[in-house]
Amino acid sequence: MTKHTQQDISQNVTQIQNSNDKCQICGNSLSKFLISKTKHYKETQFKSSWVECANCESAHIDPYPTEEQLKSYYSSGYVEMDFDGTTDENSNHKLHYSKEYEKVVFENYDFSLKDAKFSKVELKEKLILDYGCANGIFYKFLTDIYDVSENNIYGIDIESDMLESCRKISPNFYSTEQINKIEIS
């Protein structure tokens, strides 16, 4: 991540806005708007706006969802939730997290990391926090395909069933309430 001075940030002021919440990584309150998303599921509409921190360039939802909003979203049948734009009952998150779909998910992760200009060599040296780790599929991708050390990957999730699956592959998975218990050696 790149650190920017206040002068650097001011020069890009046409793209910069005040965030609703400060960046949880660096504490900065200025950001650049990236995208808004809306998801309809059953009778509920979920909205999110994504921004990039003007200081550390990390992306996050703005405003950050509350713990109650997260629990509502992920306990409302998330795994059975259809992917956007599909009506096929076999096109849901359960399929996404299945073993038979793993190759496709791995290919998508690989494309995304290459688009973000991350190389296998670079990621091997990084400590990685997968916030919203689901069943640990990104962990599996990083260890199996990118040869990242299991000791360099940590996962956080709010959904207890997902964490149960994750903890079968590594002890480095925590609930959102346990995030402060992560000890990096």
Order of alpha helices (4+ residues) and beta strands (2+ residues): alpha-beta-beta-beta-beta-alpha-alpha-alpha-alpha-beta-alpha-beta-alpha-beta
